[in-house]
Amino acid sequence: MVKHPSSSSAGISTWPTLVLAVGLGLILWFGYRQWTTFVLRSDLQAEQRTLSSLRTGLSTQSMFLTVATGDSQFPENPFAVLSKPPDGYQFPPPDSLRPGTWTYFPPDSTIVHVRKSGHICRWSYSPSRGKVVLLSVSP
């Protein structure tokens, strides 16, 4: 029996095998992209929840102190108003920031979060007004 040049010794054609391998590679590539997009979106949502909790906690504390003492005061560290700090929170600030880290730098009143993507987000915190405002997002 004469073998066709495009078939292997087992009788399986190499073209379908090649198409199958390329198809699986494409499926894995698209799946990986979807998974990373999901992870990054969930990181952004967690970041927004943390900021919302900070702002709500600062506002609540201000109202409580205004009613109790007639004067609103805010903590030096904004994370003090949270019943549970966010995952990755480190204070005092670490020497090096890793993805997932939240911290507060008192000298310049800056809140810092390193996203899983590696982007570093900075917010200014005004202890006198209790306001948290986005400063920058850098890669």
C-alpha positions in Angstrom: 0.0 0.0 0.0 1.3 3.4 -1.0 1.1 6.1 1.7 -0.2 9.5 0.9 2.5 12.1 1.7 0.1 14.1 4.0 -0.7 11.2 6.3 1.3 9.8 9.3 2.1 6.2 9.9 -1.1 5.7 12.0 -3.1 6.9 9.1 -4.2 10.2 10.6 -3.9 13.2 8.4 -1.6 16.0 9.6 -4.0 18.8 8.4 -6.8 18.0 10.8 -4.3 17.7 13.6 -2.8 21.1 12.7 -6.3 22.7 12.5 -7.2 21.1 15.9 -4.0 22.5 17.5 -4.6 26.0 16.1 -8.2 25.9 17.1 -7.3 24.9 20.7 -4.7 27.6 20.8 -7.2 30.2 19.7 -9.7 29.0 22.3 -7.1 29.2 25.1 -5.9 32.6 24.0 -9.5 34.1 23.9 -10.3 32.3 27.2 -7.2 33.8 28.8 -8.1 37.3 27.6 -11.6 37.0 29.0 -10.3 35.7 32.3 -7.8 38.6 32.7 -10.5 41.1 31.8 -12.7 39.6 34.4 -10.0 39.8 37.1 -9.2 43.4 36.2 -12.8 44.4 36.3 -13.3 42.7 39.7 -10.3 44.6 41.0 -11.7 47.9 39.9 -15.1 47.1 41.5 -13.4 46.2 44.8 -11.4 49.5 44.6 -14.7 51.4 44.1 -16.3 49.6 47.0 -13.4 50.5 49.3 -13.5 54.1 48.3 -17.2 54.3 48.7 -16.8 52.7 52.2 -14.2 55.3 53.1 -16.3 58.2 51.9 -19.4 56.9 53.7 -17.5 56.2 56.9 -16.0 59.7 56.9 -19.3 61.3 56.3 -21.0 59.2 59.0 -18.3 60.0 61.5 -18.5 63.7 60.7 -22.3 63.7 61.2 -22.0 61.8 64.5 -19.3 64.1 65.9 -21.2 67.2 64.8 -24.3 66.0 66.7 -22.3 64.9 69.7 -19.8 67.8 70.0 -21.0 70.5 67.6 -17.7 70.2 65.7 -16.9 67.7 62.9 -13.5 66.1 63.0 -11.9 63.6 60.8 -9.2 61.0 61.6 -5.7 61.5 60.5 -5.8 58.1 58.8 -9.0 57.7 56.7 -8.9 53.9 57.1 -9.6 54.4 60.8 -13.3 54.8 60.0 -13.6 51.3 58.5 -14.7 48.5 60.7 -12.4 46.2 58.6 -9.6 47.5 56.4 -9.5 46.4 52.8 -7.6 43.3 51.8 -3.9 44.2 51.3 -4.0 47.2 53.6 -0.7 48.0 55.2 0.1 50.7 57.6 2.7 52.1 58.1 3.4 52.1 54.4 5.7 49.3 53.2 9.1 49.9 51.6 7.8 48.5 48.3 4.3 48.4 47.0 3.0 45.1 45.5 -0.2 44.5 43.5 -3.2 44.5 45.8 -1.6 46.9 48.4 -3.6 49.7 50.0 -1.8 52.2 52.2 -1.9 55.7 53.5 1.1 58.1 53.5 0.5 60.6 56.3 3.1 63.2 55.4 1.4 64.1 52.2 -2.1 62.7 53.1 -2.1 60.3 50.1 -4.1 57.1 49.8 -2.4 54.6 47.5 -3.7 51.4 45.9 -1.7 49.2 43.6 -4.1 47.4 41.2 -3.5 43.8 40.1 -2.6 45.3 36.7 0.3 47.1 38.3 -1.3 50.6 37.9 -0.7 52.8 41.0 -3.7 54.9 42.0 -3.3 57.9 44.3 -6.0 59.9 46.1 -5.5 62.9 48.2 -7.2 62.9 51.6 -8.0 66.1 53.5 -8.1 65.4 57.2 -9.6 68.9 57.8 -12.5 68.4 55.4 -12.7 64.6 55.2 -12.6 64.5 51.4 -11.0 61.9 49.2 -10.2 63.0 45.7 -8.4 61.1 42.9 -5.0 62.5 42.1 -3.5 60.1 39.5 -3.4 56.7 37.9 0.0 55.7 36.6 1.2 52.6 34.9 
